[in-house]
Amino acid sequence: MELNRRSNEMIDVLKNTRKFLNPEDNWNFDFMVEAVQVYGKELYYPANDRAELFLQLTGKKTYSKDELKILQKVGYNVIFKTKTLEEI
């Protein structure tokens, strides 16, 4: 049953990728994450739709530094969101 549920989730995620494959989108490969310090460890949370969509594939809530390096190697622009003065 768990396999079927995960398979259905993957299908849903892949269906949602269609909106990112719109030619009018100019094939935007910006992948935005936000670095957050939690108990002295830096965690990388998704900060845009594309980053959130890829994270759904893993079932995790954060990215590792190695995962971000791999995404960069395959052509994604890994952008780190910074806080504005109002957010501090």
Number of C-alpha atoms within 10 A of each C-alpha: 6 7 8 9 10 13 12 12 15 15 12 12 16 14 10 12 15 9 10 15 12 11 9 8 10 9 10 14 14 16 21 20 23 18 17 12 9 8 7 7 9 13 17 19 21 21 16 14 14 17 18 17 15 18 17 14 13 11 10 10 12 18 19 11 11 9 11 17 12 11 14 16 11 8 10 16 15 17 14 15 14 10 9 7 6 5 6 5
